[in-house]
Amino acid sequence: MIDGTSSINPLVAEGPRLPVETLRPAPSLQRVLLLDQSQPRMADLASGDIRAWENGPPVSVPMVSAAFALDAFKRLQVQVLRDPRPTSVESVLFSLRCGSTVLDVVETTSSELLIRGSDGTTAHGPIGNSAAIVVVLRPEIEERRVAVLARNAETLNGIDATVAMVSWEPATLTVGGPTIDKTGGHGRRRLIPVHLDVEPVLLPADQVRRAVSGARRVAGAVRDRVL
């Protein structure tokens, strides 16, 4: 996604090849969440601006992330607000796609909170009174599955499920709507504050790479002094 000069990948910013009535994200509100590092960032595809993610200011949802490694995180937590406008269909509050696996957190037409996995996993319960819904993902790498908890922000009690992962392919996350891969990119936009908190995994391989890199720097410095 990001090269050494922090510029936008032209393939990402290119936009649609054919005219469409509704594009998500819209060009004037095109914010993409970047989770390719331990600290989340936000890219504005209209201006090319990239900055650290900040909780609080309203962003346009549905908001889509760039592809990222889900198994690089120990925990990923998102808080999103339900749409107060009435609807005759279920409302997807959060969606994750990783390869052929799709995981949705849904507000149903019967005012229930539903977790639904493409492997057939489901869990449902009361949605609560607060408009804020918290979704917590915990990838379990060795078991090849993701544990998901969805709850009302006013309570620690919620519904939970475990969804099997076919593979740990690059994942995409959609906050405030269904995954684009599933819907073709249409959706109803609104501005809301979205809160995000992540806890990355420090893999042994990362430590080894850092140690090797440090050893190379030391060796290079010694070589330069000798020469």
C-alpha positions in Angstrom: 0.0 0.0 0.0 2.6 2.5 1.1 6.0 3.0 -0.5 9.1 4.6 1.0 7.9 8.1 0.3 4.5 7.6 1.9 2.6 8.1 -1.3 -0.6 6.4 -2.4 -0.4 3.4 -4.6 -1.8 4.6 -8.0 -3.7 1.3 -8.4 -5.6 2.1 -5.2 -6.4 5.7 -6.0 -7.3 5.0 -9.6 -11.0 4.7 -8.9 -13.7 2.9 -10.9 -13.0 2.0 -14.5 -16.7 2.3 -15.4 -19.2 5.0 -14.2 -21.5 3.8 -11.3 -24.3 5.5 -9.5 -22.9 4.9 -6.1 -19.2 4.4 -5.2 -18.0 3.4 -1.8 -15.9 5.1 -0.6 -17.0 8.2 -2.4 -14.0 10.2 -3.9 -14.6 13.2 -1.6 -14.8 11.0 1.5 -12.3 8.3 0.5 -10.7 7.3 3.8 -8.8 4.0 3.9 -7.7 2.4 7.2 -4.2 1.1 7.2 -3.3 -1.8 9.5 0.0 -2.8 7.9 1.9 -1.6 11.0 1.5 -2.0 14.7 -0.1 1.5 14.9 -3.2 2.1 12.7 -3.1 4.9 10.2 -5.6 6.6 7.9 -5.0 7.4 4.3 -7.0 10.1 2.4 -7.0 9.0 -1.2 -8.3 12.4 -2.4 -5.5 14.4 -0.9 -2.8 11.7 -0.5 -2.5 12.6 3.2 -1.5 9.8 5.5 -1.6 10.2 9.3 -1.8 8.3 12.5 -5.3 7.0 13.3 -7.1 9.2 15.8 -10.2 8.2 17.8 -13.0 10.6 18.1 -13.4 12.7 14.9 -16.3 11.5 12.7 -15.3 9.5 9.7 -17.5 8.4 6.8 -18.8 4.9 7.1 -18.9 2.3 5.7 -15.1 2.6 6.1 -12.8 0.1 4.4 -9.3 -1.0 5.4 -6.5 -1.9 3.0 -5.5 -5.5 3.0 -3.5 -6.5 6.1 -2.2 -9.5 8.0 -4.9 -10.5 10.5 -2.5 -12.9 12.3 -0.2 -10.0 13.0 -2.6 -8.9 15.7 -3.3 -10.4 19.1 -6.5 -8.3 19.5 -8.4 -5.9 17.3 -11.3 -3.9 18.8 -13.7 -1.6 17.0 -16.6 0.5 18.4 -19.2 1.6 15.9 -22.6 3.4 16.3 -25.8 1.9 15.1 -27.8 3.8 12.5 -30.8 5.4 14.3 -32.8 5.6 11.1 -35.4 2.8 10.7 -34.8 0.1 8.1 -36.7 -2.9 6.9 -33.5 -5.0 6.4 -30.7 -6.1 8.7 -27.8 -3.7 9.2 -24.2 -4.9 9.0 -22.2 -3.1 11.7 -18.9 -4.7 11.1 -17.5 -7.1 8.5 -14.2 -9.0 8.1 -13.1 -10.9 5.0 -10.0 -13.1 5.0 -9.7 -15.3 1.9 -12.9 -17.2 1.5 -13.9 -16.5 5.2 -16.4 -13.8 5.9 -17.5 -12.7 9.4 -20.3 -10.2 10.0 -21.7 -8.5 13.1 -25.3 -7.6 12.3 -28.2 -5.6 13.8 -31.2 -7.7 12.9 -34.7 -6.4 12.1 -35.8 -7.9 15.4 -33.4 -5.7 17.3 -30.9 -8.5 18.1 -27.2 -8.6 17.8 -25.9 -11.3 15.5 -22.5 -12.8 14.8 -22.5 -14.7 11.5 -19.6 -16.6 10.0 -19.3 -18.1 6.5 -18.5 -21.4 8.1 -22.0 -21.6 9.4 -21.2 -20.2 12.9 -23.9 -18.0 14.4 -24.5 -16.4 17.8 -27.2 -13.9 18.7 -28.5 -12.0 21.7 -30.1 -8.7 22.9 -28.5 -5.6 21.3 -28.9 -3.4 24.4 -30.0 0.2 24.7 -26.8 2.1 23.8 -26.2 3.0 20.1 -22.5 2.0 20.5 -21.5 -1.6 19.6 -18.1 -2.9 20.5 -16.6 -5.8 18.4 -13.4 -7.6 19.5 -11.4 -10.0 17.3 -8.8 -12.3 18.7 -7.0 -14.4 16.1 -6.0 -17.8 17.4 -3.2 -18.7 15.0 -2.4 -22.2 16.0 -6.0 -23.3 16.0 -6.6 -21.5 12.7 -9.7 -19.6 13.9 -10.8 -16.2 15.1 -12.7 -15.6 18.4 -15.1 -12.7 18.1 -17.0 -10.9 20.8 -19.8 -8.4 20.1 -21.4 -6.4 22.9 -23.2 -3.2 23.8 -20.7 -0.5 24.9 -22.7 -0.1 28.2 -22.1 -3.7 29.3 -19.3 -6.2 29.5 -21.7 -9.0 28.6 -22.2 -9.8 25.0 -22.3 -12.6 22.4 -19.3 -14.5 21.3 -18.4 -17.1 18.6 -15.4 -18.7 17.1 -15.1 -18.7 13.3 -12.8 -21.2 11.5 -10.2 -19.7 9.1 -9.5 -21.5 5.8 -6.2 -19.6 5.5 -4.5 -16.5 6.9 -4.6 -14.6 3.6 -4.6 -10.8 3.6 -7.7 -9.6 5.3 -9.9 -6.6 4.7 -12.1 -5.0 7.4 -15.2 -2.9 6.8 -16.6 -0.7 9.7 -20.2 0.3 9.5 -21.2 -1.9 6.5 -20.8 -5.2 4.7 -17.6 -6.1 3.0 -17.3 -4.6 -0.5 -16.3 -8.0 -1.9 -19.7 -9.3 -0.9 -21.9 -6.4 -2.0 -20.2 -5.0 -5.0 -19.5 -1.7 -3.3 -22.9 -0.1 -2.7 -24.0 1.3 0.7 -25.5 4.1 2.6 -23.0 6.6 3.9 -23.0 8.5 7.2 -20.6 10.4 9.4 -19.9 8.8 12.9 -17.0 8.6 15.3 -15.3 5.2 15.1 -13.0 4.0 17.9 -10.2 1.6 17.2 -7.7 -0.2 19.5 -5.3 -2.9 18.4 -2.7 -5.1 20.1 -0.1 -6.4 17.7 1.7 -9.7 18.0 5.5 -9.7 18.4 6.5 -12.8 16.6 9.8 -14.5 17.3 10.6 -14.1 13.6 10.4 -10.4 14.0 12.9 -10.5 16.8 15.2 -12.6 14.8 15.0 -10.2 11.8 15.8 -7.2 14.0 18.8 -9.0 15.6 20.1 -9.9 12.1 19.6 -6.4 10.9 21.4 -5.0 13.9 24.3 -7.5 13.4 24.6 -6.4 9.8 24.8 -2.7 10.8 27.5 -3.5 13.3 29.4 -5.6 10.7 29.1 -2.8 8.2 30.4 -0.2 10.6 33.4 -2.4 11.5 34.1 -3.1 7.8 34.1 0.6 7.0 36.6 1.4 9.8 38.9 -1.4 8.6 38.8 -0.2 5.0 
